[in-house]
Amino acid sequence: MKTDFRRKVLKNNMTVLFEKRDLPVVSVMFAVRNGGVNETENEKGISHFIEHMLYKGTPSRNAKKIAEEIERNGGELNGFTEESITAYWCKIPSDKLKIALEVLGDMVKNPLFDEKELEKERKVIFEEIKMRKDIPAVFVIDEIKNQLYEKPFGPSLIGTYETMSSIDRKKIVEKFKKIYTPNNLILCVVGDADFDEIVNFAEKNFGDEKSSVPQLKIKLKNNQKIFKRKGIDQANLVFAYHVPLAENKLNYAARVLNVLMAGGMSSRLFEEIREKRNLAYAIKGESDIAKNYSYNLIYVGTTPENVEKVKKLILKEFEKVSKNLSEKELNSVKTQMIGNYKIAVEDSQLQMVELVSHEVDGDAEEFYEYGNNVKKVKVEDVKKIAADVLKKNSFVALVPEVEKAV
């Protein structure tokens, strides 16, 4: 489902992506090819810390002015840090494109990293760490990575109390200068805009500094772990498994398997665990497929006494798929995925994120082939991945700690 898409690599190796749309809105993003996957163990969380700090001001704009220039012009402003990218974006009326480019461009070029603001933001991130730990569903989804990968990749990209306490302004500035150079940046715009105008802005406002992002070796593992905690009533569990990397077309078979197993109320595990046995309220699946790492996970919230039963049901369902998946069921899931894709691309902001993610993993235009790649998935490929899951998988559960009788 390819539309009016253009891609250009500038002389300074900065990449510009653009998709033309007729609605009078643009989504604009500057992204750097760096995230949690590039961090050593003692700097875990530094990419996320830098992301927070870029909203705190430049020599020409303080934090309030950054927000006001976007929001008072009808836009919304946000950012995120993932394993492979750190991104800063806004969605704004298309006649305000110049403002969006200037504000975001200033942020990624000229952050102040003010010492007082940095210490204030450190406290904010400490609270974010606490929040993620205190929400059981978030905790187990974060923790499953520790059971799938060795350090330094395993721990959450948000960082730990130890790393976030030790990262000072000097380390942040050094890291920023090494990473935020034009050759590591992607500028992506989706909406009613002129491609030449976007390219001209990038060429005029960015130099030719170059650097290389550190690439760390990612070591896979499979492990099981149960955590106990007082003050909770429900058990939260995650079952996960490694799947083919983004460069391998078999990753689409893994995506199909994820939707087949836990992609909505029509999925196998929703039907088996919730509808037939009433063992859970929430059941969901996720795929995190990238160039350097790739896995599927299944989350379930259930009662403590049913943790092992739910785990066995999950394994049993994978076994069924490995033996009995039919062309009819496979085609039904393909139709669901292609339909979901068409709905998702309606949102220019979501489309922008997907284009950037696919560019980092290899080629932005690959995203337009999503439907065709899903159609090419074979029953045998899905069955093989399901069979492999039975041999190698990881599991995390957070269960209530029973109070001992006095």
N, C-alpha and C positions, 0 to 999 in steps of 0.2 A: 504494500500500500504506500508507494512512494509519492511524495508531493513535490512541490517546488523547493528543493533542498540544494544548498551550495556549501562547499567546504574549501577553505584556502589556508595554506601554511605560508605565513609571511617570511620575509628574509631573515627575521630574528628568530624564526622557528616557533613563533606563537601561532596557535591554531584558532581559526575563526569558523564557527559553524552557524548556519542560518537556514531557517525554514520559513518561507513566506506564507502568511495567512491574511485573509481579508478583513477579519474583525478588527476594530480600532483599538487593539490592546497588544502590548508586547511583554514577553517574559525575557529578562536579561540576566545572564549569569557569567561571572568570572569564576573559574575553577582552577585549582592547582593540582597537579598530578602527585599528590602526597597525602598520606593519611596514616592510620594506625598500622598498616602493613609495613610501613617504612621506618618504624620507631624501634630503637633498642629498648631493652628492659628498663634501664634507668632513666629513660626520657618518655616513658609511656604517658600519654595524655598531652604531650606538648603541641601536637597539631590542633587538637581541640581547644587548648588554651589560646593559641594564636588566633584561631577563629573568633573566639570571644573578644579578644583584644582589638581586632580590626574594626569593631563597631564603636570603639571608645574614643576615636578622634584622630585627626590629622592636623598638620599645621594650619590648614585653612578651614577646617570644620571640626567642631566638638561633637560629642555623641548626640546631643540634642539636635544640632543642625543637620547631621547625617539623617536622622529619623525624619525631621521636619521636611527636608527637601523632597523626600520620597512620599511621605504620607500626606503632606499638604497639597501635593499634586495628584492625589487620588490613588497612590500606589501602596503596595505592601512590601515590606522588607524583611528578609530572613537569611539564614545560612545554615549549613550543616557540615559535620565532619563524618566521613565514612572511612572504611579501611583503605580505599584507594584514592580518594579525592577529598579535598576541602573546598567548599563552595560558598559563594556569596551571591544572592540573587534578589531581584525585585520583579514585581508585576505591576505595570503602570500603563495608563493610556498612551497610545502610540505617538501622539503628538508631543509627549514628554520624554521620548527616547534619549535625547541629548542629555537631559538631566540625569537619567538613570546611568548612562555610560560615564558621565563625569563623576558622579558620587561613588559608584562602585569602583571605577578606575582609580580614583583618589585613595580609596580604602586599601586596595591591594598594592598600591605603589608607595604610599606615604604614611603608614601608621606611626603614631607617636610612641606607643608603648609607655605611656606615662606611669611612673613608679607607683603613685598613689592609686591610680585606677587599676593597675595590675594587682596590687594587694587586695583591693576590694573585690576584684573579679575572682581571685583565688578562693575567697570565702564563698562566693556564689557557686563555684565548681565543687567545693567541699559539700555544699548542700545538695548539689545535683548527684554526687556520689551516694550520699545518704538516701536520697529519694529513690534511686534505682535499686539500692539494697533493700529498702523497706517495702517495696512493692514485689510480692512473691513472684508474680508472672514475669516481671521484668528481670528479676534476679536470676531465675533459672534459664531464661533465654540468653542473658549475658554469660552465665556460668558455663553453658554448654560448649562454648568455644574453648574453654580451658580443658575440656575433656576430648576435644577433637584435634587440638594443636599444642605443640610444645611452646614454651616461652622462647622468644619474646612475643610471638603473635597471639598466644592464647588469651592473656588478660585483656579486659575491656579497654577500648581506645579512649575512654573517658579518663583513664589513669587511676592511680591509687592514692591514698593519703600520703604515702611515703614519697612517690614521685612528684606529686603536686606540691608537696612541701619543699622539695629540693630544687625545683625548676625556678630559677631567678630571671631577672630581666636580661642579664648578659646572655644566658643560654637561649632565651626566646629571640633576642635580636640576632644572634649568630645563626640560629636555625632559619629564621625568616629570610635573612640575606642569602643563605645557601639555596633556599627552595623557591622563593617567590621571584623568579627571573622569567623573562618572556618565553623562553623555550619550554618552560614547564607549565605555562598558562594556556587555558582554553577560554575563549570568549564565545558564548553561545547566545543567539537571539532567536526567538520564535514569535512571529507575529507580523503585523503590518508595518514593515520597515524597508529601508533601501540597503541592499547588501554593500554597495560601494561606500555608502556613508559610514557603515559600521567598520569596514576595512580601513577607511581613511582615518577614522578616530584611533584605531589600534596602532596604525603606522606612525601617526603624529605624536602619540602620547606614551609610547613604550620604546625603550632603547634596545640595545642588542646584547645586554648582559646574558651570560650563559652559566648554567650549573647542572650538576647531575644529582638526581634523587637517589639516596642510598637504597640498594635492594638487598633485603635480608632473606636468608634461606628459611623457608617455611617447612617445618617438620610435622608430619601427620602422626596422630595416635588415635587410639580408641580406648575409652575408659568409662567406668560407671561410678557415680558418687551420689550418696544420700546425705542431705543436710537436715538438721533438726533445729527448730526454732520455737520458742515459747510465744504465746499470744496470737497464734493463728489457728484457724479451724480447718481450712482446706489444704489438701496436698496439691502442689503444683509440680508437674513433671514435663520434661522435654526429652524426646527421642530423636537422635540425629545421625546422619551418615554422610560420608564423603561422596561426591559425585564428580563427573568429568568437568574439567576446567572450561572457561568460556571459549577458548580457541578450538575445542573439540566439539564438533556438531552433535555428539551424543549428549551434550548438556541439555538439548531440547527434549530428549527422552526423559532426563531427570526432572525437568520442569513439568512434563506431562504426568510423571509418577507422583509428584508433589500434589498436583491438583486432583488427580484420581484418588489419592489417599485422604487428603484433608483440605481440599479446596472448596469449602462451602457446605451447605446443608445437604447437597446431593452426593457428597463424597462418601467413600466406603467407610471410613472410620467414624464419621458423624452418624451414619446410619447404624453401624455396628455397636458403637460405644454409647451414644446418646439415645437414639431412637429405639433400638431393640432392648437395651439393658438399663437405660436411665442412669448411667454411671457418671455422667459429666454434664456440665452446662456448656463450657467453652472447649471447643476443639478447633485448632487452626494449624495450617501448614505454611511454611515459608521457604523460599529458595534464596540463597545468597551465593550467586555464581559470578566469579570474576576471573581475571587473568592468572592470579597467583594462588587462589584458594577457591574452594567451591563445596558447598554442603546444603542439604535439605534438613529441615527440622519439623517436628510435630509437637505442638504444645497441647496439654490436657490439664484441666483442673478437676480434681475428683476428691472423694473422701479418702482419708489415710489408709483405711483397711482395703481399699481397692487398687492401690498403686501397682502391686504385682499383677493383679488380674488385668488391668488396663495394658500394662506392658506386654503381657502374653497375647492379648487380643491384637495389639499392633503387629507383633511378630507373626501371628497367625495370618493376618490379612496380607502381609507381604508375601508369605508363603503361598497363599491362594493366588495372588497376582502373578507370582513367578511360574505358576503352573497353568492357570486357567484364564488369563486375560484374553478377551475376545476382540475381534476387529470392530464389532458393533459398539462395545463399551469404549474402546480406544477412540473411535471416530466421534463419539458423543462428547468425550472430554476435549478433543481437539476443537470441536465447534464451540464449546464453552470458552476455551482459552482465546480463540481468535475473536470471539464476540467481546470478551473482556478487554482485549487489546484495542479494538475499535472504539470502545467507550472511553478507555483511558487516554488515548491520544487526542481526544476532544479538548482536554485541558492543556493549554500551552505550557504551563509550568511543569506538569508531569512529563510532557514530551521533551522539554528542555533537559530535565534530569536524565531521562533515558538516553538522549543523544550524547550527552557528555559522558555518561557511564560507559556506553558502547565505544566511544572514542578512546577512552582510557584503556579499555580492554582490547582494543585493536582497530575498530573501524565504526564510526558513527552510522554509516549507511547500512550496516548490518541490521540495525533496528527495523528498517523498512522491510526486511526480509523475514520478520518474525512469523507472520502467518504462513509463508511458504515453508519455513524451516519446521514449524509445528506439523504441517501437513505431511512432511517427509518422515516423521517418526514412525518406526516399525514396531509391531507387537513384540518381536524378538528382543529388540533393544530395551524396551521397558521391562520385560520379563527378566532379562539378564541383570539389570540394575537391582531389581527387587530381590533376586536370588543372592546377589552380593551383599545386600543389606543384612541378610540372615547370618552371614559369616562375620561381618564387621559393622559395628554400630556403637554409638555412645549414648549414655543415659544420665540424666540428672533429675533428682527429685528434692523438693523442699517440703518436709512433713512436720506436723505439729509435734513438739516435744511433750511427752506425757508427764504431767506433774506426779511426783512420787507421793504416795500417801504417808502422812506422818504417823 
